[in-house]
Amino acid sequence: MTTGIPHWFTSSYSGNGGSCVEVATNLAATHGTVPVRDSKVPAGPELHLSASAFTVFVAGVKSDEFDIA
């Protein structure tokens, strides 16, 4: 767990369908992690990804690697 305070934000690409996640990229440089949480349950659990794993995940999303439709 990190000791910094996450500054949460939701992507501008997120719709209002309720299936959004929030991320706090402000901890990547100082702690090497990117916390992720469910935007519908902000007091719920957080998943802390390594900065490099988050970078790979975002690249996969941008290239439609996870598109199952």
C-alpha positions in Angstrom: 0.0 0.0 0.0 1.2 3.5 -0.8 1.5 6.4 1.7 0.6 9.1 -0.8 -2.9 10.5 -1.3 -4.4 9.4 -4.6 -5.9 12.1 -6.8 -8.7 10.1 -8.5 -10.1 10.9 -12.0 -12.4 9.2 -14.5 -11.4 9.1 -18.1 -13.1 11.6 -20.4 -13.8 8.7 -22.6 -16.0 7.0 -20.0 -19.7 7.2 -20.7 -22.5 7.5 -18.2 -23.3 3.8 -18.3 -22.0 3.2 -14.8 -19.2 0.8 -15.8 -16.3 3.2 -15.1 -13.1 2.9 -13.2 -11.1 5.7 -11.6 -7.3 5.9 -11.6 -4.8 8.0 -9.6 -1.8 8.4 -11.8 -0.2 11.0 -9.5 1.5 8.2 -7.5 3.3 6.6 -10.5 6.4 8.7 -10.3 6.9 8.7 -6.6 5.6 5.3 -5.6 5.7 3.3 -8.9 2.0 2.3 -8.6 -1.3 3.4 -10.2 -4.3 2.7 -8.0 -7.5 1.8 -9.7 -11.0 1.6 -8.2 -14.7 1.2 -9.2 -16.2 4.6 -9.7 -19.5 3.3 -8.3 -17.9 2.3 -5.0 -15.3 4.9 -4.2 -14.9 3.7 -0.6 -14.4 0.1 -1.8 -11.2 -1.7 -2.5 -8.4 -0.4 -4.6 -6.2 -2.3 -7.0 -2.6 -1.0 -7.1 -0.9 -1.8 -10.4 2.7 -1.3 -11.1 3.3 1.7 -13.3 4.7 -0.5 -16.1 1.7 -2.9 -15.9 -0.7 0.0 -16.1 1.2 1.3 -19.2 0.8 -2.1 -20.9 -2.9 -2.2 -20.0 -3.6 1.2 -21.4 -1.7 0.3 -24.6 -3.9 -2.8 -24.9 -7.1 -0.8 -24.4 -6.0 1.8 -27.1 -5.3 -1.0 -29.6 -8.7 -2.7 -28.9 -6.9 -5.8 -27.6 -9.7 -6.3 -25.1 -12.6 -5.6 -27.5 -14.9 -8.6 -27.2 -17.8 -7.2 -29.2 
